[in-house]
Amino acid sequence: MTGVAAVLLAAGESRRMGTTNKLSLMVGGQALLRRTAETLLGARLTEIVVVLGHQAEIAQSLLADLPLQAVQNPRYRDGQMTSVRTGLEALTGGFEAVMICLADQPLLESADIDHLIDAYQADPESSVLIPVHRGQRGNPIVLAYAHREAILGEYRNLGCRHFIDRNPELVTTLEVDSSHYVVDLDTPQDYAAFEGSREENGIGR
């Protein structure tokens, strides 16, 4: 098995953002979801599956013409774990690992994704890799593809987080200097603060 696949979670209702679908927020002249997808496409990922749900038509339009697979999660209202399962089920297989990615991390760059891939592949003992910045757990995380069956089976009603919490011996943390892994946009206040610091972040309108 070679290569790392990615599951990009883009099915949530983004309720904390109010009436705005946060995946449509403009970041550096692009909608947030498209920016994230293009970041993943620029990295050394073998396959990318995007999981859609809430306002799927809008999300699909933002991904138009991108070479990735989009799948629908009809149970997205039941929580993020259902989207993780939908994405894992859609993977074609034959990978050494899967990266679980969030769609609302505006600072992530392709180099950040490749850094995680390098760290995972450099450690033969790696099974679950989690980036940590100044004590704060970040995303994406990387899971050995071998854990896919457990998450789809034994942990079907619990999801990745419970799988990780119940198997701490599998986890390797990667200390990262960059805050890119811990910044996300959940609320209008988050977006306003991000917009206010965009020059510091090196991102234009």
N, C-alpha and C positions, 0 to 999 in steps of 0.2 A: 504493500500500500504506500502510495506516495502523495504528497501534496496536502494542502489545507483548504478545506471548503469553508464557506461562510453562510450563516443564516442571518439575514437582516430583518429585524422585527419592525414592521411598519403598519401594524393592524390596530393599535390602540386608539381609544377615543379622545385622548389628550384633554380630559375634562378640566384639569387644573389650568389650562390655557384659556378657558372660557369658550367663547363662540368661535374662536379661530382654530383652524386645524394647523397645529404647529409644524407639520411637515411641509406646509406651504410658505412658512416664514422665509423671508429673503435673507440670505447670508452670502456676502461677497458676490452679489448679483445673481445668485441662483437660489431656487427653492431648496430648503434644508434637506429634504429627502433626496433630491437629485444630486446635491453636493455630496451627501454621504455615499450614495451609490457609486458615483464617479471616483470617490476616494478609494473605495474597495476595488473597483475595476483597475485602478492604477497600481494596486499592490499585487504581491505574488500569490494570489488565491487561485485555486484550480477551478472552483465552481462557486457561483453565488446564487442563493435562493432568497428572494424577497417575499415576506409573508404579509399579505394585505388583508384588511377587514373593514374597519370604519372608513366610510367615504372612499371605498376602493377605487371608484372611477377617477377621483381626483388624483389619488396616489399613482394609479396606472398612467394617467396622462403626464405626470411629472417624470415618469421613467421611460417615456416613449423613445424607442430606437436604441435603448441601451441593451447590450448583449448579456442579459441575465434572465433568470427564470422567475416569474412572479406567480405565486400561488395564493389561493383564497383560503382564509380560515373562517368558516361559517360560525365558529364558536368563540370569536374574539372577545365577546362580552363576558365570557367566563374567566378571563384573566390571561396574563402573559404566557403562562405555562402552556396553554392550548396553542399559541402561536409557535412556541419553541417546538412542540411536538409536530405541528404541521410542517415546519421547515425541515426538521430532521427526517420526517417520512418522505419528503420530496427529493432528498439528496439521492444522486444516482449510485453512490457507494464507491468503495475502493480508495478511501482517503486515510491518511494517518491521523488527522485531527479535524475538528470542526470549531470554527470561531463563531460565537454568538454575539451579534452586533446590534447595537441600538441605533435608531435612526436620528436621534436628537442630540448628537454630540458635534457641535459646529466647528470645533478646533482640530478634530482628528485629520491627519494627513496620511497619505499612502505610506510614507516612511514610518509612521507610528505603527501601522498594521504590520509592515515588514519587520519591525523591531520585535514585535511579539512572536511572529513566525520564527525569526532567528533564535530567539531565546528558548522557545519551545523545542525546536529541533536540535539545539546545542546541548540539551540536557536529556540524556537517555532515560532518566528516571521521571521525566515530566509526564503527568497524567491529566492534571488540571492546572492551568496557569492563569493567575489573576494578577493584573497590574495594580500596584499600590503607590500612591503619591502622597508623601507626608502623612502617612497613617490612614489615608482614605482609600478605600477600595474603589477601583475603577473598572472600566469596560473598554473594549470587549474582553471576554474571557475565552480561553482556548481549552477544549476538551478532547481527550483521546477519542477517536472514532469508535473505539471498542466500548465506550460507555453508552453509545447510542441505544443499544438494545435494553440496557437497564432503565434508561430514562423513558423509553417508549413502553416498557413492560412494568417492572417492579415499581418504578417511580412515576407511573403514568399520571396519577392524580395529584402528584406533588410538584414535579418539575425540577429543573436544573438546580435551583437554589437549595432545595431540600436534599437533593442528591449530594451536593457539595458539603452542606452542613453536616450530613450524616456520615460522610467519608473524609474527615479532615486529613487523614494520612495520605490521601491522594493529591493534596493541594500543594502547589509551589507558588509562592508569591514573588513577584518581580518588582523590585523597587525602581521606580521611574522618576526621572527628573522633571519630565514634562507634565504640566497640568492638563494637557489635551485629553487625557484619559478620564478625567473626573468632572469635566464641565459638560453639563447638559442643560436643555431648555425645557422646563416643566411649566413655568408660570409666566404671565406677562411681565412680572418683575424681573425674572431671569433674563428675558429677552431684552428688556430695557437696559439692564446692567451690561449685558453683552454688547448691545449697540453702542453704549457709552464707552466701552473699552476696545472697540474694534481696531482702532489704530495701534493700540498696544499689542493686540493680538496679531497684527499684520494682515488683517482682512479688510478689504474695502467694502463699499456698499454692494 
